[in-house]
Amino acid sequence: MITVLAVFTVLIFYDLQRFIRKKEPARIFAIYIFLMGVSLAVSLLLVSGRRPSSPSQWIEALLRMIGVVK
């Protein structure tokens, strides 16, 4: 798990330096941080031996929170 965190940290620092040099808009930073966060979460779940839940389970949980499905 430490290896995955180290790899993501190196990738983030390398990419952020490149983004700053090219003077990318803030929207690019937000999209980049979101995608890296999602991929980090999935990677950590896979390393710990748990499979991430499927999108259908996410939709079902969302509908239950809203109150559409009981």
Stockholm file with secondary structure:
# STOCKHOLM 1.0

chainA/1-70         MITVLAVFTVLIFYDLQRFIRKKEPARIFAIYIFLMGVSLAVSLLLVSGRRPSSPSQWIEALLRMIGVVK
#=GR chainA/1-70 SS CHHHHHHHHHHHHHHHHHHHHHTCCHHHHHHHHHHHHHHHHHHHHHHTTCCCCCHHHHHHHHHHHHTSCC
#=GC SS_cons        CHHHHHHHHHHHHHHHHHHHHHTCCHHHHHHHHHHHHHHHHHHHHHHTTCCCCCHHHHHHHHHHHHTSCC
//
